[in-house]
Amino acid sequence: FDRRPWGSYTVLDGTDAYKVKRIEVLPGKRLSYQSHDRRAEHWFVVAGIAKVTLNGRETLVKAGESIDIGMHDAHRVENPDDAETLIFIEVQTGDYFGEDDIVRLEDDFGRD
């Protein structure tokens, strides 16, 4: 479990081939606009609505829907709701899953 300025995440499972996280995004918050060099991600929304920016294009992903983020894709998830917490399951695949594989392109919290 790790708390972040935008919410929190919990690692549910992981091996050398994948990592699974439960991610909660607080109302009105968003993660950094970022990419990854060594992993792809699949996001399945279980509660709320995710506003996803993928390579500059915005789309809404509702509970029960999913979206795929390819390796090197610029992406961001935002919770546009002002009351409900967004919850989604992230499945990472690739050959490395460390937090230092994040290339931040924009960040609301001043992180590199």
C-alpha positions in Angstrom: 0.0 0.0 0.0 1.3 3.5 -0.8 -0.5 6.8 -0.3 0.1 9.5 -3.0 -1.1 13.2 -3.3 -3.8 12.0 -5.8 -5.0 8.9 -3.8 -3.4 5.5 -3.2 -2.5 2.2 -4.6 -2.3 -1.4 -3.3 -0.2 -4.1 -5.0 -2.4 -7.1 -5.2 -0.1 -9.6 -7.0 3.1 -9.6 -9.0 5.8 -11.8 -10.6 8.6 -11.2 -13.0 6.0 -11.2 -15.8 3.2 -8.9 -14.4 2.0 -6.7 -11.5 -1.6 -6.1 -10.5 -2.6 -2.9 -8.5 -5.8 -1.6 -7.1 -5.7 2.2 -7.6 -7.9 4.8 -5.9 -8.1 8.4 -7.3 -9.6 11.0 -5.0 -12.4 13.3 -6.4 -11.0 16.0 -8.6 -7.5 14.6 -8.6 -5.3 13.2 -11.4 -2.0 11.3 -11.8 0.9 12.7 -13.8 0.9 12.7 -17.6 3.5 9.9 -18.1 4.8 7.1 -20.1 6.7 3.8 -19.4 9.7 2.4 -21.3 9.4 -1.2 -20.1 5.7 -1.9 -19.5 2.2 -1.8 -20.9 -0.9 -1.4 -18.7 -4.5 -2.6 -18.9 -7.0 -0.5 -16.7 -10.4 -2.0 -15.7 -12.6 0.6 -13.9 -14.6 -0.9 -11.0 -16.1 2.3 -9.5 -16.6 5.8 -10.8 -15.6 7.3 -14.1 -12.0 7.6 -15.4 -11.1 10.5 -17.6 -8.2 9.0 -19.5 -5.8 11.0 -21.7 -4.0 8.7 -24.1 -1.5 10.2 -26.5 -3.3 13.6 -26.2 -6.8 12.2 -26.8 -9.3 12.2 -23.9 -11.9 9.5 -23.3 -14.3 8.5 -20.5 -14.0 5.0 -19.2 -17.0 3.9 -17.0 -17.3 1.2 -14.4 -17.2 -2.2 -16.1 -15.1 -0.8 -19.0 -11.4 -1.0 -19.7 -8.6 0.6 -21.7 -5.2 -0.5 -22.8 -2.1 1.7 -22.5 0.8 0.6 -24.7 4.4 0.7 -23.9 5.7 4.3 -24.6 2.1 5.7 -24.8 1.7 9.1 -23.0 -1.2 8.6 -20.6 -3.0 10.1 -17.6 -6.0 9.2 -15.5 -8.2 11.7 -13.8 -11.2 11.5 -11.5 -13.7 14.2 -12.9 -16.2 13.5 -10.2 -16.4 15.9 -7.2 -17.7 13.3 -4.7 -17.0 9.7 -5.7 -13.6 8.0 -5.5 -12.5 6.4 -8.8 -11.2 2.8 -8.3 -9.6 0.8 -11.1 -7.5 -2.4 -11.4 -4.2 -1.9 -13.3 -2.5 -5.0 -14.8 1.1 -4.2 -15.9 2.9 -6.5 -18.3 6.5 -6.2 -19.5 10.0 -6.9 -18.1 10.3 -4.3 -15.3 7.7 -2.8 -13.0 9.6 -0.4 -10.7 8.2 3.1 -10.0 11.4 4.5 -11.6 10.1 3.4 -15.0 7.8 6.5 -14.9 8.7 9.2 -17.4 6.7 12.2 -16.2 5.6 14.6 -18.9 3.4 16.8 -16.7 2.7 16.7 -13.0 0.3 18.6 -10.7 2.5 18.0 -7.7 5.9 19.1 -8.9 7.4 15.7 -9.2 10.1 14.8 -11.8 
